[in-house]
Amino acid sequence: MTSPRATLIQVARRAGVSLASTSRALHGTGASPAMVERVRAAAEELGYRPHETGRSLRMKRTFQVAFAVADIGNPVYIEMLTAIHAVLAPHGYRVVVMSTGGTVASTVDLVHSLDGGFVDGMIISPLRVDDAFVTAVEEATVPVVVIGRSLADHGIDSVSTDSTGGIVQAVDHLVAVGRRRIGFLNGPLDTTPGEARQRGFDAATRTAAFTAANGGTEVAEDFTVTAGLAAAHRLLDRADDAGTPLDAVVAANDLLAIGAIRAAGERGLTVPGDLAVTGMDDTDIGRVFQPSLTSVSLGSGRRGHLAAELVLGLVDDGEERGRYVTVGPELIVRESSVSAPTPSPSPRKEDA
């Protein structure tokens, strides 16, 4: 049989203080450190838990922040979520994760549905941004922070990164290690990351020094391993048919890069011996994959942390909207683009 839930009155009696003092101590307002310690010890002894509905009604808050993403299974968003939770939890906020499916219409619908007292704020990482999305966020009555394209000109707080420059770093690295025919494996071009990363590859291969390295672009249906596997085969087939086989592939994210490595294996190619591969996002899965994946870090955790700080400032402190912060890219070189050094042979017994 379940024990009755402890009440605030019982905590006050156990601590030997008034009901009002107990409430202040538990909420950290107007109580001495000694009283806070005394009341919280009594609450812990009784197993008391504040009634969140009553707390929300009193303060006209839900103490919930929505985190909306296209695909909750993408490791990038998991790293963001971990960072967001770490910032918001100590302030008493829960993070509610929502999936948008990646379309503008579904993202706009989500903004409208949440903008009715269900959450105190939103953090959204949209794949696609258009006028309808911007208008929905501008008209939202609760604070919204966007991770992705800068929307500061519209008075919308946003956290961005330079994925265009990150792709340039990856191409420069491959050329520096001797690769001469580099193909690009991208996601849908009508997405914010797809468009920005295509610009990076085009810029990197436009100069005279890199013209010969341009092995063309293949666009995957989405940013997943399965889509990357199919698109990588198309990219490699096209290069082989033209008589100019690729010796490197730059992928627009780590999941596409893993798809490319699998495609190479299915064709009997070694990575990085026959084909060097780089990814983007520097996710956990890329770090532990074999071979470990060279990837451009876009600071997923850092972007989540900054977004959480922005939304907290809007919700708790009423800070002015329209702030913009950015996180720079960093190339992390691993096994998929450079061959590991050959270990020295063990000395023969007679040489020892």
C-alpha positions in Angstrom: 0.0 0.0 0.0 1.4 3.4 -1.0 2.2 5.7 1.9 0.4 9.1 2.1 2.3 12.0 0.5 4.0 14.2 3.1 2.5 17.6 3.4 4.0 21.1 3.9 2.3 21.2 7.3 4.0 18.0 8.4 7.4 19.5 7.4 6.7 22.7 9.3 5.8 20.6 12.4 8.9 18.4 12.1 11.2 21.5 11.7 9.4 23.4 14.5 8.8 26.5 12.4 5.8 28.3 11.0 4.1 27.2 7.8 5.1 30.5 6.1 8.8 30.1 7.2 8.8 26.5 5.8 7.5 27.7 2.4 10.1 30.5 2.3 12.9 28.1 3.2 12.0 25.6 0.6 11.7 28.2 -2.1 14.9 30.0 -1.1 13.3 33.3 -0.4 13.6 35.3 2.8 15.0 32.6 5.0 18.3 32.3 6.9 20.8 29.6 5.9 20.2 27.9 9.2 16.5 27.8 8.7 16.9 26.6 5.2 19.1 23.7 6.4 16.7 22.8 9.2 13.6 22.8 6.9 15.2 20.9 4.1 16.5 18.3 6.5 12.9 17.8 7.8 11.6 17.6 4.2 14.1 15.0 3.3 13.4 13.0 6.4 9.7 12.9 5.5 10.2 12.4 1.8 8.4 15.7 1.0 8.2 16.8 -2.6 6.8 20.2 -3.6 3.5 20.0 -5.5 4.6 21.4 -8.9 1.0 22.3 -10.0 0.5 24.5 -7.1 3.9 26.1 -7.5 3.2 26.8 -11.2 -0.2 28.3 -10.4 1.2 30.6 -7.7 4.1 31.9 -9.9 2.2 31.7 -13.2 4.9 29.5 -14.6 5.1 25.9 -15.9 8.8 25.6 -15.2 9.2 23.8 -18.5 11.2 24.8 -21.5 10.6 23.0 -24.9 13.6 21.8 -27.0 12.3 21.2 -30.5 14.5 19.4 -33.1 14.0 17.7 -36.4 15.2 14.2 -35.3 15.5 13.3 -31.6 17.7 10.4 -32.5 20.5 12.5 -34.1 23.5 12.5 -31.7 24.0 16.2 -32.3 20.7 17.0 -30.6 21.5 14.6 -27.7 24.7 16.5 -27.0 22.7 19.8 -27.1 20.0 18.4 -24.8 22.6 17.3 -22.2 24.0 20.8 -22.1 20.6 22.5 -22.0 19.5 20.3 -19.1 22.7 21.1 -17.2 22.0 24.8 -17.4 18.3 24.8 -16.7 17.9 22.0 -14.1 19.6 23.9 -11.3 17.1 26.7 -11.8 14.1 24.3 -11.5 13.3 23.9 -15.1 12.4 20.7 -16.9 13.3 20.2 -20.6 10.5 18.9 -22.8 11.9 17.4 -26.0 9.8 17.7 -29.2 10.3 16.3 -32.7 9.3 18.5 -35.6 10.1 16.1 -38.4 12.2 18.7 -40.2 9.4 20.5 -42.2 8.6 24.2 -41.8 4.9 23.5 -41.5 5.3 21.1 -38.6 7.8 23.4 -36.8 5.4 26.4 -37.1 2.5 24.2 -35.8 4.6 23.3 -32.9 5.4 26.9 -32.1 1.7 27.8 -32.2 0.7 24.8 -30.1 3.2 25.5 -27.3 2.5 29.2 -27.3 -0.4 28.8 -25.0 0.9 28.4 -21.5 2.4 24.9 -21.9 6.0 26.1 -21.6 7.8 29.2 -20.3 10.2 29.2 -23.3 11.4 27.4 -26.4 14.7 26.4 -27.9 14.3 25.4 -31.5 16.9 23.9 -33.8 15.1 24.0 -37.2 16.4 22.3 -40.3 14.5 24.7 -42.5 13.7 28.4 -42.0 11.4 30.5 -44.1 9.1 33.6 -43.6 6.3 31.6 -42.0 8.7 30.2 -39.4 10.2 33.7 -38.7 6.7 35.2 -38.3 5.6 32.4 -36.0 8.6 33.0 -33.7 8.2 36.8 -33.9 4.6 36.5 -32.8 5.2 34.0 -30.0 4.2 35.2 -26.6 6.9 33.1 -24.8 10.6 33.6 -25.4 12.2 31.6 -28.2 15.8 30.9 -28.9 16.9 29.5 -32.3 19.9 27.3 -32.8 21.0 27.6 -36.4 20.7 30.6 -38.7 21.1 34.1 -37.2 17.7 35.8 -36.8 18.9 38.7 -34.7 17.7 41.2 -37.4 14.2 39.9 -36.6 14.6 40.4 -32.8 15.0 36.7 -32.3 17.7 35.3 -30.0 19.9 32.8 -31.9 23.0 30.7 -31.6 24.9 29.9 -34.7 28.1 28.3 -36.0 30.3 28.6 -39.1 29.7 25.3 -40.9 30.7 26.9 -44.2 34.1 27.6 -42.8 34.2 24.1 -41.2 33.8 22.4 -44.6 36.7 24.6 -45.9 38.8 23.3 -43.1 38.0 19.7 -44.0 38.9 20.2 -47.7 42.1 22.1 -46.8 43.1 19.2 -44.5 42.5 16.6 -47.2 44.5 18.5 -49.8 47.3 18.9 -47.2 47.5 15.2 -46.7 47.8 14.5 -50.4 44.2 13.9 -51.6 43.6 15.0 -55.1 40.1 14.0 -56.0 37.6 15.0 -53.3 33.8 14.5 -53.5 31.2 16.1 -51.3 28.4 14.1 -49.7 25.7 16.6 -48.6 22.2 16.5 -47.1 19.2 18.3 -48.6 20.1 21.7 -50.1 16.9 23.4 -48.9 18.0 23.0 -45.3 20.1 25.5 -43.3 23.0 23.1 -42.8 22.8 21.7 -46.4 22.9 25.2 -48.0 25.7 26.5 -45.7 27.9 23.4 -46.1 27.5 23.4 -49.9 28.8 27.0 -49.9 31.8 25.8 -48.0 32.7 23.1 -50.4 32.1 25.3 -53.5 34.3 28.0 -52.0 37.1 25.5 -51.1 37.2 24.0 -54.5 36.7 27.2 -56.6 40.3 28.4 -56.4 42.8 27.4 -59.0 44.8 25.3 -56.5 41.8 23.1 -55.7 40.0 23.0 -59.0 41.4 19.5 -59.8 40.3 18.3 -56.4 36.6 18.9 -57.0 35.0 15.5 -57.4 31.5 16.9 -57.4 28.5 16.8 -55.0 26.0 14.1 -54.3 22.9 15.1 -52.2 21.4 12.5 -49.8 17.7 12.4 -49.0 18.4 13.3 -45.4 21.2 13.5 -42.9 21.2 9.8 -41.8 23.5 6.8 -42.2 21.1 5.0 -44.5 20.8 8.0 -46.8 24.5 8.5 -46.7 25.2 4.9 -47.7 23.0 5.2 -50.8 24.3 8.6 -51.8 27.9 7.6 -51.3 27.5 4.7 -53.7 26.0 7.2 -56.3 28.9 9.6 -55.8 31.6 6.9 -56.1 29.8 5.3 -59.1 29.7 8.6 -61.0 33.4 9.2 -60.4 34.3 5.7 -61.5 32.2 6.0 -64.6 34.0 9.2 -65.5 37.4 7.6 -65.1 38.3 9.8 -62.2 37.9 7.7 -59.0 37.7 9.7 -55.8 40.4 9.4 -53.1 38.5 11.4 -50.5 34.9 12.3 -49.4 33.9 15.2 -47.3 30.5 14.5 -45.6 28.2 17.2 -44.3 27.7 15.4 -41.0 29.0 12.4 -39.1 26.1 10.1 -40.0 26.6 10.7 -43.7 30.3 10.1 -43.2 29.6 6.7 -41.6 27.4 5.9 -44.5 30.3 6.7 -46.8 32.7 4.5 -44.9 30.2 1.6 -45.1 29.9 2.2 -48.9 33.7 2.1 -49.2 33.8 -1.2 -47.4 31.1 -2.7 -49.6 33.2 -1.8 -52.6 36.4 -3.3 -51.3 38.0 0.0 -50.6 40.0 0.7 -47.4 39.6 3.8 -45.3 41.8 5.8 -45.2 44.1 3.9 -47.6 41.9 4.1 -50.7 39.4 6.7 -49.6 39.8 9.3 -46.9 36.6 10.4 -45.2 35.7 13.4 -43.0 32.5 14.3 -41.2 31.1 17.2 -39.4 29.6 17.6 -35.8 32.3 15.5 -33.9 29.7 13.2 -32.3 30.3 10.4 -29.9 29.4 7.8 -32.6 32.1 9.2 -34.9 34.7 9.1 -32.1 34.2 5.4 -31.3 33.6 4.2 -34.9 36.2 2.2 -36.6 38.2 3.8 -38.1 37.6 6.8 -35.8 36.2 9.7 -37.8 38.0 12.9 -38.6 35.3 15.5 -38.1 34.7 19.2 -37.8 33.4 20.1 -34.3 30.7 22.7 -34.4 30.5 22.8 -30.6 27.1 21.1 -30.2 27.3 21.1 -26.5 28.5 24.7 -26.4 25.6 25.8 -28.6 23.1 24.1 -26.4 24.7 25.7 -23.3 24.5 29.1 -24.8 21.0 28.7 -26.0 19.9 27.6 -22.5 21.6 30.7 -21.0 19.8 32.9 -23.5 16.3 31.5 -22.8 17.0 31.6 -19.1 17.8 35.3 -19.4 14.6 35.9 -21.3 12.4 33.9 -19.0 13.8 34.8 -15.6 15.4 38.2 -16.1 13.3 39.7 -19.0 16.4 40.5 -21.0 15.9 42.3 -24.3 15.4 40.0 -27.3 17.6 39.9 -30.4 20.9 38.7 -29.1 23.2 36.6 -31.3 26.2 34.4 -30.3 28.3 32.1 -32.5 30.6 29.1 -32.0 33.6 28.6 -34.3 34.4 25.3 -36.1 37.4 23.1 -35.2 38.8 20.2 -37.2 39.5 17.1 -35.2 41.8 14.8 -37.1 41.5 11.0 -36.5 42.0 7.7 -38.4 39.5 8.1 -41.2 41.6 10.7 -43.1 45.2 9.9 -42.2 46.8 6.4 -41.9 48.0 5.5 -38.5 51.7 5.2 -38.2 53.0 1.7 -38.8 54.2 0.2 -35.5 57.8 -0.8 -35.2 58.4 -4.5 -35.5 59.0 -6.3 -32.2 62.7 -7.3 -31.8 63.5 -10.9 -32.6 64.6 -13.0 -29.6 68.1 -13.3 -31.0 68.3 -9.5 -31.4 67.2 -8.8 -27.8 
